[in-house]
Amino acid sequence: MPVIVKWGRDRFEFELPSPDTLLSAIRHSIAAYTQLPYNAFQIIHDGAVCADDNAQIAAYHLRPNSTIAIVANHELPTVRKHTEQAQIANIHAELAAARADLAPAQSAFLRDLTLHPKHSLAKEHSRIGELLLQALLRLDAIVPEHDWQTARADRKAAVKELQALLDQLDSEWANAQ
């Protein structure tokens, strides 16, 4: 599940690591994405500054779908142009999350579809379909610059892979008895 990061007017997401992960890992991820120096910003969650990078993220009550804000420690531009590498990292993170969570759920659903009545699986079909659509929408929100060929190719491949999962899900659902 993602955590939402607010940075000025920008918003981005990344997958939340396990609760025993140190805050420093979150700071490294944010620094890599924003291209800000590691110590050039504060992390704020629920109105409190997350100051101890050696504390586990559970100590700050960071959970899936939490929203954190980053505030520059000194005068830095509030909006920086993202690099191609940052966009590629976002694309790969989205695809990795789908492969880790949605692909196995879809496979289990398709297996269950052959074993159980269709009506008993309707909610699960809707849930997996919705999660795949949300992942596709997040990929759609990543718009590489015109000359970023690698980012464009990676995004296209990721969209194709997730769309194939969704198409297979819907096709098997339609053909089930």
C-alpha positions in Angstrom: 0.0 0.0 0.0 1.3 3.5 -0.8 2.1 6.4 1.3 1.3 9.9 -0.1 4.0 12.6 0.0 3.1 16.2 -0.3 5.8 18.6 -1.4 4.5 22.1 -2.0 2.0 21.6 -4.8 3.4 18.3 -5.9 2.1 14.9 -4.7 3.7 11.6 -5.2 3.4 8.1 -3.8 5.7 5.3 -2.9 5.2 1.9 -1.3 5.4 1.9 2.4 8.0 -0.6 3.7 7.4 -2.8 6.7 6.7 -1.1 10.1 10.2 -2.0 11.5 11.9 -0.1 8.7 13.9 2.9 9.9 12.7 6.4 9.0 16.0 7.0 7.3 14.8 4.6 4.5 11.8 6.9 3.9 14.1 9.9 3.9 16.4 8.2 1.3 13.4 7.4 -0.9 12.1 11.0 -0.7 15.6 12.4 -1.3 16.1 10.2 -4.4 12.7 11.1 -5.8 12.9 14.9 -5.2 16.6 15.2 -5.8 16.8 17.1 -2.5 19.9 16.6 -0.3 19.2 14.0 2.4 19.2 16.5 5.3 17.6 19.4 3.4 14.0 18.7 4.5 11.9 17.6 7.4 9.3 14.9 7.3 6.0 15.7 8.9 3.2 13.3 9.7 0.0 14.1 11.6 1.3 17.5 12.5 4.5 16.2 14.1 8.1 16.4 12.8 9.5 13.0 12.3 13.0 13.9 13.6 14.7 10.6 14.5 15.9 8.8 11.4 17.0 5.9 13.6 13.4 5.3 14.8 11.2 2.7 13.2 8.4 4.1 11.0 5.9 2.4 13.3 6.9 4.8 16.0 5.5 7.6 13.9 2.3 5.7 13.1 3.0 5.6 9.4 0.5 3.2 7.9 -0.6 2.4 4.3 -2.4 5.4 2.8 -0.8 7.8 5.3 0.0 11.3 4.1 3.3 12.9 5.0 4.6 16.3 4.1 8.1 17.4 3.4 9.3 20.9 4.2 12.6 22.3 3.2 15.0 23.2 6.0 16.1 26.3 4.1 15.3 28.2 0.9 14.9 25.6 -1.8 12.6 25.7 -4.8 9.2 24.2 -3.9 8.8 22.6 -7.3 11.7 21.0 -9.1 11.6 19.3 -12.4 11.7 15.6 -11.9 14.4 13.7 -13.6 13.9 10.8 -16.0 15.5 8.5 -13.5 12.9 9.5 -10.9 10.1 8.8 -13.3 11.6 5.5 -14.3 11.9 4.6 -10.6 8.2 5.5 -10.0 7.1 3.3 -13.0 9.2 0.4 -11.8 7.9 0.8 -8.2 4.3 0.8 -9.4 4.9 -2.3 -11.6 6.7 -4.1 -8.7 3.8 -3.4 -6.4 1.3 -4.7 -8.9 3.5 -7.8 -9.5 3.8 -8.4 -5.8 0.2 -7.8 -4.7 -2.2 -7.8 -7.7 -0.8 -10.5 -9.9 -0.9 -13.2 -7.1 -4.4 -12.0 -6.1 -5.5 -12.2 -9.7 -4.0 -15.7 -10.1 -5.7 -17.0 -6.9 -9.0 -15.5 -8.1 -8.7 -17.2 -11.5 -8.0 -20.5 -9.7 -10.9 -20.0 -7.4 -13.1 -19.1 -10.3 -12.8 -22.7 -11.6 -13.6 -24.1 -8.2 -16.4 -21.9 -6.8 -19.7 -20.5 -8.2 -19.2 -17.2 -10.0 -21.7 -15.3 -7.8 -19.7 -16.1 -4.7 -16.6 -14.3 -6.2 -18.3 -11.1 -7.5 -16.9 -8.9 -4.8 -13.3 -10.2 -5.3 -13.6 -9.7 -9.0 -14.6 -6.1 -8.4 -11.9 -5.5 -5.9 -9.1 -6.8 -8.0 -10.4 -5.1 -11.1 -10.6 -1.8 -9.2 -7.1 -2.1 -7.9 -5.7 -2.9 -11.4 -7.6 0.2 -12.7 -6.1 2.3 -9.9 -2.6 1.1 -10.7 -3.2 1.9 -14.4 -4.4 5.4 -13.5 -1.3 6.0 -11.4 0.8 5.0 -14.3 -1.2 7.3 -16.6 -0.4 10.2 -14.2 3.3 9.7 -15.0 3.9 11.8 -18.1 7.5 11.6 -19.3 9.0 14.5 -21.1 9.0 14.2 -24.9 12.7 13.3 -25.1 12.7 10.7 -22.3 12.6 7.6 -24.4 13.5 5.1 -21.7 10.8 6.4 -19.3 8.2 6.4 -22.2 9.1 2.8 -23.1 9.1 1.6 -19.5 5.7 3.3 -18.9 4.3 1.7 -22.1 5.5 -1.7 -21.1 4.1 -1.4 -17.6 0.7 -0.2 -18.9 0.6 -3.2 -21.3 1.4 -5.6 -18.5 -1.2 -4.3 -16.2 -3.8 -4.0 -19.0 -3.1 -7.7 -19.9 -3.8 -8.7 -16.3 -7.1 -6.7 -16.3 -8.1 -8.1 -19.7 -7.4 -11.7 -18.5 -9.4 -11.1 -15.3 -12.4 -9.8 -17.3 -12.2 -12.4 -20.0 -12.1 -15.3 -17.5 -14.9 -13.7 -15.5 -17.1 -13.4 -18.6 -16.4 -17.0 -19.6 -17.1 -18.4 -16.1 -20.3 -20.3 -15.5 
